[in-house]
């Protein structure tokens, strides 16, 4: 960011299963978002997943080439002003990490993979900001991506119910319309499969209800455009989608399909998206749906804007988790403060990136979250919870960091515990783990203030703490015993603690 000065620019990139999108905006002095540029390319990343869940070389190359072009536009942007996220295909891909290394080099900025529910939250945020501010009541928002479909009920700018279902226009088209066939039997199978995905949530969603239904994404926009340009209607209704389906059945094959408003780029995946939309209308009893210009990338912009100018949703998520699992917040705050001080004293010598301080602070906030399950091995329970919880605002990689730090904050430690993270992050993760372990030990009593560290000396895999004379032996014998035991634990990761 530009140290609070306005105007400044933000970029948001959505690496979808069907298309990659980028939006570049300028934020003025009144916090208004002005769109400067939009880029879009059909990459068909989801089409490159093989039967074993690996992205093939061809799909990877299409993606890399696209990201290089995107990267030219935002090369001069500071990385904190760029939000780039991968969605369903990268969630499913077994070689996503290898691809992401190449993708980040091509784009010139970090890329995060987000969970389905986080994708749904961001979509809702983007749609809500694009709608009239005076619109009252609950909203139903739907986004059909290449590999997943997000369904959200919200009010104002707050999502209330979030679901991400594993069905999308690319996956449905590949599975049920093979080779571009559009036979009636293909439609029956595709719509039935979508109904099966919707079955677990349809009753609860219908019970909650909504006042308006809005669609986002290329698939729903394409349906609206075709309905309009074929002269059927303005909004999307089930009756008009049935008529589209019959027209496509009559065509028999994608190659023979001629629908006004349907681009050549959208043709190969249009049937899968339409089948999902028909099934959703049927299952949830939707009368009419309108279409929003806002979507995931707009949501990313507003989310980043909130982080800069208001409150980071990740902080809210951490506090909510503390409350849910009855974490002692006063004690967690003390550990957080000491961990932060240790980080600042070690940052330059260990060359720690500044953003890791925030991850360390959140890990300190949540290091006791596993106590709600059991006092025995609570660090293991906490690590599992953080790896699998739905944490709004957090990417999957950020959750892995929190999980690893909480899992390794006490007791025995070995290099294997860091395997959730890329090997290149091992050293920094080890340093953060050591700092969190020390912060917890220094507050072991839960009552007394942490003893003052008079001097701290550092080298690679070594930290030396110097306290006041006789501080440990005469005043804090329990801490002395803890530190002696910690010396033995850290030998497991070839780290030396001296005090």
Secondary structure as UniProt FT lines:
FT   TURN            3..4
FT   STRAND          8..15
FT   STRAND          19..27
FT   TURN            29..30
FT   STRAND          33..42
FT   HELIX           46..48
FT   TURN            51..52
FT   HELIX           57..74
FT   TURN            75..76
FT   HELIX           79..81
FT   STRAND          82..86
FT   HELIX           88..92
FT   TURN            94..95
FT   HELIX           96..107
FT   STRAND          112..113
FT   HELIX           116..130
FT   TURN            133..134
FT   STRAND          138..144
FT   STRAND          149..155
FT   TURN            156..157
FT   STRAND          158..165
FT   HELIX           169..176
FT   HELIX           178..180
FT   HELIX           184..208
FT   STRAND          212..216
FT   HELIX           217..229
FT   TURN            230..231
FT   HELIX           238..251
FT   HELIX           254..256
FT   TURN            260..261
FT   HELIX           264..284
FT   STRAND          289..291
FT   HELIX           296..309
FT   HELIX           313..324
FT   TURN            325..326
FT   HELIX           329..350
FT   TURN            354..355
FT   HELIX           356..366
FT   TURN            367..368
FT   HELIX           369..372
FT   TURN            376..377
FT   HELIX           378..388
FT   TURN            392..393
FT   HELIX           396..407
FT   HELIX           415..418
FT   TURN            419..420
FT   HELIX           423..425
FT   HELIX           426..442
FT   TURN            443..445
FT   STRAND          453..459
FT   TURN            460..461
FT   STRAND          462..467
FT   TURN            469..470
FT   HELIX           471..475
FT   HELIX           477..490
FT   HELIX           491..493
FT   STRAND          496..498
//
